[in-house]
Amino acid sequence: MRDLSKISSSAELAQAINDTNDAIARGEKAVSDGMPGASATLVEQLRNELEALLALKKDKGW
C-alpha cells in the first residue's frame, strides 16, 4: 500500500489515483484471462488503496 502521508499536492494525489485505477484495470484483466500469478486478492488490495486515496482527496478538499 502506498504511503499516503507522502502525498503533498493535488497533482500527486491525482497521479496516484490514476495509477491505481490503471493497476486495478490491468489486474482485473489478468485475473479474468487466467494469467499465471494474477491475484484477485491483489486487485482487492488495490481497490482498498483507491478508497483510501479518494478519502484523502475528500479530506484535503483537493
C-alpha positions in Angstrom: 0.0 0.0 0.0 1.1 3.5 -0.8 2.3 5.8 2.0 -0.4 8.4 1.9 1.5 10.7 4.2 4.0 11.3 1.4 1.4 12.8 -0.9 1.8 16.5 -0.7 -0.1 18.0 -3.6 -3.3 17.6 -5.5 -1.3 16.7 -8.6 0.5 13.9 -6.8 -2.8 12.6 -5.5 -4.4 12.8 -9.0 -1.5 10.8 -10.4 -1.8 8.2 -7.6 -5.5 7.8 -8.2 -4.9 7.4 -12.0 -2.0 4.9 -11.4 -4.2 2.9 -9.0 -7.1 2.8 -11.4 -4.9 1.6 -14.2 -3.4 -1.1 -11.9 -6.9 -2.3 -11.0 -7.9 -2.5 -14.6 -4.8 -4.4 -15.6 -5.2 -6.7 -12.6 -8.8 -7.4 -13.3 -8.0 -8.3 -16.9 -5.1 -10.5 -15.8 -7.4 -12.4 -13.4 -10.2 -12.8 -15.9 -7.7 -14.0 -18.6 -6.3 -16.6 -16.1 -2.7 -15.2 -16.3 -0.2 -17.0 -14.1 0.5 -15.0 -10.9 -2.7 -12.9 -11.3 -4.3 -12.4 -7.9 -7.9 -11.3 -7.1 -6.5 -10.6 -3.6 -4.1 -8.1 -5.0 -6.8 -6.4 -7.0 -8.9 -6.1 -3.8 -5.9 -4.5 -2.1 -5.6 -2.0 -4.9 -9.3 -1.2 -4.6 -8.8 -0.6 -0.8 -5.9 1.7 -1.7 -8.1 3.6 -4.2 -10.7 4.1 -1.5 -8.0 5.5 0.9 -6.8 7.8 -1.9 -10.3 9.1 -2.6 -10.9 9.6 1.2 -7.7 11.6 1.3 -8.9 13.7 -1.6 -12.1 14.4 0.2 -10.4 15.2 3.5 -7.9 17.6 1.8 -10.6 19.2 -0.3 -8.5 18.6 -3.5 
